[in-house]
Structure formats: structure tokens, C-alpha cells
């Protein structure tokens, strides 16, 4: 005999398939947010154009629709350096032009190349961020010309300080002036670093107490760069908060979906239980008639198969319900882990910032003492403004051409720049 409940069985399979599809989409969204959560800190690098000697950190993952999970491309993920020709050498992809492109363009290229090469149904997702800028160079009248690692917000004055300051000669009469200028430059760099650390500490303290706004640090109230520092830190805090919000929202949506699924399975259990009772009752009635020879045995066999199928579906429903409850518990644990990780990260960053602030304050005091010592030896050591100021020129490559740019102490220095320093002789000479 045919199954007496065909529509019930079909609707169950369709509902389960739809629920599994929705869960797969939400799980994929959650995994993408967790894998790419660290990209927010490198948002400024999106406009930066790569060049030789830039070092990139690449991570590649692939969502496999057929299997419903992620695959980590560990063979491609890692740190890579843009070569002298401007090319990036990657496994499976080979040489790829990177010079003049942004990290976002490199990420898109990696996904496309891997999908084309292996004929993948789903394009792999690549996260590309700057691990280390290409260095800058300084030449001319400085104490230690050469190649130095680039740091963000680098200016000509900071570059000269990194290179040991302006070279003034080895005469005893000029040594104090040279020492004063070196100490003054290092002092200015450290003051800038300290102010940034103070602003960062204020942001971390606001995050630790779940505040919306950053409390104004008393140490920076009179600093002209206060607004800029607070704006930068506020942007970082907003980005981090948005990332956490999206991650928690994805987990909440997944839990709501699983809860709805459990409720639907409970209703199906009631319905299937009722059908089982009816089938067993009918089987008992027919079995009695079969014993008397009033019905054929095939009808009894058909009813027995129906009872077995309903009992099997009840077992499947119970298993699905247990699996959904386990997934809810896991999502809840993931929420707790996210919040705990964020709290631990903020605490570790606060500890690191406090240590860096203490070190910066000690160095500032040291360079203040060095300047005072230089002035005690040569009171006119700080009168360098009377002499012609040094000349600065930046040699910068753009579109394959090198251009010279007139600069001053506040001119920004970019990765790959060559800073040329020239000291003019005093007018009397």
C-alpha cells in the first residue's frame, strides 16, 4: 500500500532544507566577521599605493558552499615582500604586479586568480594588510645618513632626528649646539608619542567602561593637536565597537533562528505522535480482521511500514532538536568568548600603554636634561635660528618618475622617499 501521510513527510524535508540553508548563510556571515575583524585597524592603508620593499600580511579563506564550511588556505597565507620590480610572488599565482595598487586591489586579485586557477565554485576571500612599510632614506648633512624603517605620520624633522640630527662638525665650539639640536629633535618626537599614548589610553579607558565618548585627558587640554588626536581615537573606537556589534548580532540572529527551529520541531513531534497513534490503532483493528481471514496480509504489512516510518521520522526530529539546542549553547558560549576576549584585549593594551607612557616620560626627562647640559656649556647653543636654516628636499618617485619637492621641517615623508639635507654656511662665511 502507499504511504497514508505523503504530504506530511514532504513538508518536513522542505522545512529542514530551508532551515539548514538559512543557518549556513548566517554561519558564513559570522565566520567572515570573525576572520576579518582585524581589518578595521588597517583601514587607512586602503588608500596607500604599494611599492617595492612594502611587506604585506595575507590571509586567505574559502567558503565551500557544497560542504557548508570554510577552508583555510594556509599555503597562501603569510607575510610577503613586494620585490624590486614591483611584483608580488605568491604560491599558485606566481608573479603579480603590486606596485601602484592598494591592499584592497591585491585582495581582490588574489581571490580572482585562485578561483580561476582551480576552477572554484566560490571565490576565496583574501585579507591583505600592511605588515611593514617600505623604508625611507636620508642623505646629506645628517649624523647617520642611510635607510630607516618608516613610521606613520613621519615628517622631515622626525626623519632628521632618527638619522641622528643635523651634522654640525666636530669642532668643540659646535659640539654643544649639535647636542642641543639632537636632543631637541628627539624631545619633540617623544612629546608627540606621549600625547598619542595619552589619547589612546583615554580611548581604552572609555572602551573598558562601555562609554560612548572619550573623556578629555587633562594632560592634553592645552595641546593644539588635541582635536585631531581625539578624532583619530574616536574613529578607532567606533570601528571596534561596530565590529563587535556585528559579531554579536550575527550570533543573536543564529540563536533566534535555532529557537524557531526547535519550536517548529516540537510542533512536528506532536503531529507525528498523533499520526503514530492513529496508525497503530488502525493496525490493531486490521490485525484482528486479518486473524479472522477478513483482510489480506499485504494491508497489514503496509500499515506496519507506515508505523515504522513515522517512528523513524520522530527519531529524526528528536535528533534535529538536540542538535539545534547544542548549536544554541555554542552560540551563547561564542558570545561570552567574544566579550571576554575584548575585555582581555583592552586590559592588555592598557597595560602596554601605561608602560610605554612611563618609558616616554623618562626619555623626555633625559633629553630635557641633555638640552640643559648643552646650554650650560654653550649658552648660545639654542640660537641656531640666527644662522641660515638647513635646506630640505624630498626625492619622491611617482608613476616611475622621480621628482624633487622642496620641503620644510613639517613636510610629511612617505615610504620610499629620499630626504636630502643641506646645511648652508653662515653669511659671514
Buried (B, 14 or more C-beta within 10 A) or exposed (E): EEEBBEEBEEEBEEBBEEBEEBBBEBBBBBBBBBBBBEBBEBEEBEEBBBBBBBEBBBBBBBBEEEEBEBBEBEEBBBEBBBBEEBBBEBEEBEEBBBBEBBBBBBBBBBBBBBBEEEEBEBBBBBBBBBBBBBBBBBBBBBEEBEEBEBBEEBBBBBBBBBBBBBBBEEEEEBBBBBBBBBBBBBBBBBBBBBBBBBBBBBBBBBBBEEEEEBEEBEBBEEBEEBEEBBEBBBBBBEBBBEBBEBBBEBBEBBBEBBEEBBEBBEEBBEBBBEBBEBBBEBBEEBBEEBEEEEBEEEBBEBBBEBBEBBBEBBEBBEEBBEBBBEBBEBBEEBBEEBEEEBEEEBEEBBEEBEEBBEBBEEBBEBBBEBBEBBBEEBEEBBEBEEBEEBBBBBBBBEEEEEEEEEBEBEBEBBBBBBBBBEBEEEEEE
